[in-house]
Amino acid sequence: MRTAIGQSGLHAAHHPDYDARPMPAARSHTATANLLALATIALWASLAALGTALAHVPPFLLTGLGLLAGSVIALPLVRFDVRRLAVAPRALALGVYGLFGYHFLLFTALQLAPPVEANLVNYLWPLGIVLMAPLLLPGVRLSAAHVLAALVGMAGAAIAILGRGAASPAAGGHPMAALGFAAAAGAAFIWSSYSLLTKRLTLTGQPFPTAAIGTFGLVSGGLSLGCHALLEPSVSLSARDGLLIAALGLGPLGGAFFLWDAALKMGDARQIGVLSYLTPLLSTLILLWTTGRPLSWNIGLATALILGAAVAGTRMRQ
């Protein structure tokens, strides 16, 4: 699911000026970094399941509460000096675009479409990074192999959406499945472009500190709650809802971002980048378990295609 700095560090491995030689670091530091990355992946893998369990909560409200809860983590990083959370307007706009836009569309997709299939479509974002890199990053080229990987990934998404037996995508209690799948694709696009634009800021000497993620979450959460007040009906939340929202905010919408950044600063971005592609597989398995669905042929094949295409595409020479 990816701090801005973390994503930019990951994609630095694809930049022509990136030094592929490993940084001198103790083996214990590398092992610790990989453990932090695996902890991040575990948190991200729970995002879709938590979002599905809270599907009755309006998406603007869910996004707002989750991001506000996650933003609290930034306070200890700045020793509770909120002045250190200030960021440049350009960075703030990018952060709101990424955090608010991505999570709102993802939660919308999980509400409108079958969650397992919608989650797989969302995980087309690694391929989006590969395909859009030539448009947003200097010195990056698109090869025929990249196009092939993208087609394989798109085939996986198509199988996930359409390969559900004789039933139509709208069957099974999801009459607005098509809109949900569109929202999932939009979420993938936003996260891809957010990641690349973050890398672009870094390359142009305008990076922002890790604690700025808290600022992004605070502003995005406030914006989401404002949209909820204007556009959505008010709802009553149970104590269970409150606990799940707190877990959502402190986990995949908060703690994961900071763990990811720490892992990339301490370890080898190439190793951590490969590990990150466990996320769609684990996320899908958790969704199958929490929703009680069996592992069908189309879900297994779609997962393999999307995962394989993403790994192959990002490991190709740019």
C-alpha positions in Angstrom: 0.0 0.0 0.0 4.4 3.5 0.9 5.6 6.6 2.3 6.6 9.2 -0.2 10.2 9.0 0.7 10.0 5.2 0.9 8.5 5.0 -2.6 11.1 7.4 -4.0 13.9 5.4 -2.5 12.5 2.3 -4.1 12.3 3.8 -7.5 15.7 5.4 -7.3 17.0 1.9 -8.2 15.6 2.5 -11.7 17.2 5.9 -12.2 20.2 5.9 -14.6 22.3 7.8 -12.0 21.5 5.4 -9.2 24.6 3.5 -7.9 23.6 -0.1 -7.8 26.4 -1.1 -5.5 25.1 -1.9 -2.0 25.8 0.7 0.7 28.3 -0.3 3.4 26.2 -1.4 6.3 26.3 -4.1 8.9 24.5 -7.3 8.1 22.5 -6.8 11.3 21.2 -3.5 9.9 20.2 -5.2 6.6 18.4 -8.0 8.5 16.6 -5.4 10.7 15.6 -3.4 7.6 14.1 -6.5 5.9 12.2 -7.3 9.1 10.8 -3.7 9.1 9.8 -4.1 5.5 8.1 -7.4 6.2 6.2 -5.7 9.1 5.2 -3.0 6.7 3.9 -5.5 4.2 1.9 -7.3 6.8 0.2 -4.1 7.8 -0.5 -3.2 4.1 -1.9 -6.7 3.5 -4.6 -6.0 6.2 -5.8 -2.8 4.5 -8.4 -4.4 2.2 -9.7 -6.7 4.8 -10.2 -3.9 7.3 -11.8 -1.7 4.6 -14.2 -4.5 3.8 -15.1 -5.1 7.5 -15.9 -1.3 7.6 -17.7 -1.3 4.2 -20.9 0.1 6.0 -19.0 3.3 6.9 -19.2 6.0 4.2 -15.9 6.2 2.3 -15.1 9.9 3.1 -15.8 9.3 6.8 -13.6 6.1 6.8 -10.8 7.8 5.0 -10.8 10.8 7.2 -10.9 9.0 10.5 -8.2 6.5 9.4 -5.8 9.2 8.2 -6.3 11.4 11.3 -5.5 8.4 13.5 -2.4 7.6 11.5 -1.2 11.2 11.5 -0.8 11.1 15.3 2.3 8.9 14.8 4.2 11.9 13.5 4.1 13.7 16.8 6.8 11.7 18.6 9.0 12.0 15.5 9.1 15.8 15.9 9.2 15.6 19.8 5.7 17.1 19.8 6.9 20.3 18.2 4.2 20.8 15.6 6.2 23.6 13.9 8.5 20.9 12.5 5.5 19.4 10.6 5.3 22.4 8.2 6.0 21.5 4.5 6.2 23.3 1.2 2.9 23.9 -0.6 4.0 21.7 -3.5 4.9 18.8 -1.3 1.6 19.2 0.7 -0.5 19.2 -2.5 1.3 16.0 -3.6 0.8 14.3 -0.3 -2.9 15.2 -0.2 -3.3 13.9 -3.8 -1.7 10.6 -2.9 -3.1 9.9 0.6 -6.6 11.3 0.2 -7.2 10.4 -3.4 -5.8 6.9 -3.2 -7.5 5.7 -0.1 -10.8 7.3 -0.9 -10.9 5.5 -4.3 -9.7 2.2 -2.7 -12.4 2.2 0.0 -15.0 3.1 -2.6 -13.9 0.2 -4.8 -14.1 -2.2 -1.9 -17.7 -1.1 -1.2 -19.0 -1.2 -4.8 -17.2 -4.2 -6.3 -16.3 -7.7 -5.1 -13.5 -6.9 -2.7 -11.0 -9.7 -3.7 -11.2 -8.8 -7.4 -11.2 -5.0 -6.7 -8.1 -5.4 -4.5 -6.2 -7.2 -7.3 -7.1 -4.4 -9.7 -5.8 -1.9 -7.2 -2.4 -3.8 -7.2 -1.8 -2.8 -10.8 0.0 0.2 -9.3 3.5 -1.3 -9.6 2.9 -1.7 -13.3 1.6 1.9 -13.5 4.9 3.0 -12.0 6.8 1.2 -14.8 4.7 2.5 -17.6 4.5 6.1 -16.4 8.1 6.4 -15.4 9.3 7.6 -18.9 6.6 10.3 -18.7 7.5 11.7 -15.3 11.2 10.8 -14.7 14.2 12.0 -16.8 16.3 9.4 -18.4 13.9 6.5 -18.1 12.8 4.6 -21.2 10.0 2.2 -22.0 11.0 -1.0 -23.7 8.9 -3.8 -25.4 9.5 -6.0 -22.4 7.8 -3.4 -20.2 4.8 -3.3 -22.5 4.7 -7.1 -22.4 4.7 -7.1 -18.6 2.0 -4.5 -18.6 -0.2 -6.6 -20.9 0.3 -9.6 -18.7 -0.8 -7.6 -15.6 -3.8 -6.3 -17.5 -4.7 -9.8 -18.4 -4.6 -10.7 -14.7 -6.9 -7.9 -13.9 -9.3 -8.9 -16.7 -9.4 -12.4 -15.4 -10.1 -11.2 -11.9 -13.0 -9.1 -13.1 -14.5 -11.3 -15.8 -13.5 -14.8 -14.9 -16.0 -15.4 -12.2 -17.9 -18.3 -13.8 -21.1 -17.5 -15.7 -22.1 -14.7 -13.4 -21.7 -11.1 -14.6 -19.6 -8.6 -12.6 -22.8 -7.1 -11.3 -24.0 -10.4 -9.8 -23.6 -11.5 -6.2 -24.9 -8.3 -4.5 -22.6 -5.9 -6.4 -24.9 -4.0 -8.9 -22.3 -1.2 -9.2 -19.3 -3.5 -9.7 -18.2 -1.7 -12.9 -17.9 1.6 -11.0 -16.1 -0.1 -8.2 -13.5 -1.6 -10.6 -13.1 1.8 -12.2 -12.4 3.2 -8.7 -9.8 0.5 -8.1 -8.1 1.3 -11.3 -8.1 5.0 -10.4 -6.6 4.2 -7.0 -3.8 2.3 -8.8 -3.2 5.3 -11.1 -3.0 7.8 -8.2 -0.6 5.7 -6.2 1.6 5.2 -9.3 1.7 8.9 -10.2 2.1 9.9 -6.5 5.1 7.7 -6.2 6.8 8.9 -9.3 6.1 12.6 -8.6 7.6 12.1 -5.1 10.7 10.7 -6.8 10.7 13.7 -9.1 10.7 16.1 -6.1 13.7 14.2 -4.6 15.6 14.4 -7.9 15.0 18.1 -8.1 16.3 18.7 -4.5 12.9 19.2 -2.9 12.5 16.2 -0.6 10.4 16.3 2.6 11.1 14.6 5.9 9.4 11.4 7.1 7.4 13.3 9.7 5.7 15.2 6.8 3.5 12.1 6.2 1.7 13.1 9.4 1.0 16.5 7.9 -0.3 14.9 4.7 -2.5 12.6 6.8 -3.8 15.4 9.0 -4.8 17.6 6.0 -6.2 14.7 4.0 -8.2 13.5 7.0 -9.7 16.9 7.6 -10.6 17.3 3.9 -12.2 13.8 4.0 -14.3 14.7 7.0 -15.4 17.9 5.4 -16.5 16.0 2.3 -18.4 13.6 4.6 -20.2 16.4 6.3 -21.3 17.9 2.9 -21.9 14.8 0.8 -22.6 11.8 2.9 -25.3 10.9 5.5 -24.4 10.8 9.1 -23.9 7.4 10.6 -23.6 5.9 14.1 -20.4 4.0 14.8 -20.2 1.1 17.2 -17.4 0.4 19.6 -16.2 -2.3 17.3 -16.1 0.2 14.4 -14.0 2.5 16.5 -11.5 -0.2 17.3 -11.3 -1.2 13.7 -10.8 2.4 12.5 -8.1 2.8 15.1 -6.4 -0.3 13.9 -6.7 1.0 10.3 -5.2 4.3 11.2 -2.3 3.1 13.3 -1.6 0.2 11.0 -1.9 0.4 7.2 -2.8 4.1 7.2 -0.1 5.2 9.6 2.5 3.0 11.1 3.2 1.2 7.8 4.3 4.5 6.2 6.9 5.2 8.9 8.1 1.6 9.1 8.6 1.6 5.3 10.7 4.8 5.4 12.9 3.4 8.2 13.4 0.2 6.3 14.6 2.0 3.2 16.9 4.3 5.1 18.5 1.3 6.9 18.6 -1.4 4.2 19.0 -2.2 0.5 16.2 -0.6 -1.4 16.4 -3.3 -4.1 15.8 -6.1 -1.7 13.0 -4.3 0.1 11.4 -3.4 -3.3 11.3 -7.1 -4.2 9.8 -8.0 -0.8 7.1 -5.4 -1.3 5.4 -7.5 -4.0 4.3 -10.0 -1.3 1.7 -7.4 -0.5 -1.0 -8.3 -3.2 -0.6 -12.0 -2.6 -0.9 -11.7 1.2 -3.7 -9.1 0.9 -5.7 -11.4 -1.4 -5.2 -14.4 0.9 -6.3 -12.4 4.0 -9.4 -11.2 2.1 -10.3 -14.8 1.1 -10.0 -15.9 4.7 -12.0 -13.0 6.2 -14.7 -13.2 3.6 -14.9 -17.0 3.7 -14.4 -17.4 -0.1 -12.5 -20.3 -1.5 -9.5 -19.8 -3.7 -11.0 -20.1 -7.2 -9.1 -20.6 -10.4 -9.5 -17.0 -11.6 -8.3 -15.5 -8.3 -5.2 -17.8 -8.2 -4.4 -17.1 -11.9 -5.0 -13.4 -11.6 -2.8 -13.2 -8.5 0.0 -15.0 -10.3 -0.2 -12.9 -13.4 -0.3 -9.5 -11.6 2.4 -10.5 -9.1 4.7 -12.0 -11.8 4.2 -9.1 -14.2 4.9 -6.5 -11.5 8.1 -8.2 -10.3 9.3 -8.7 -13.9 8.5 -5.2 -15.0 10.2 -3.5 -12.1 13.4 -5.6 -12.3 14.0 -4.8 -16.0 16.7 -2.4 -16.9 15.3 1.0 -17.7 
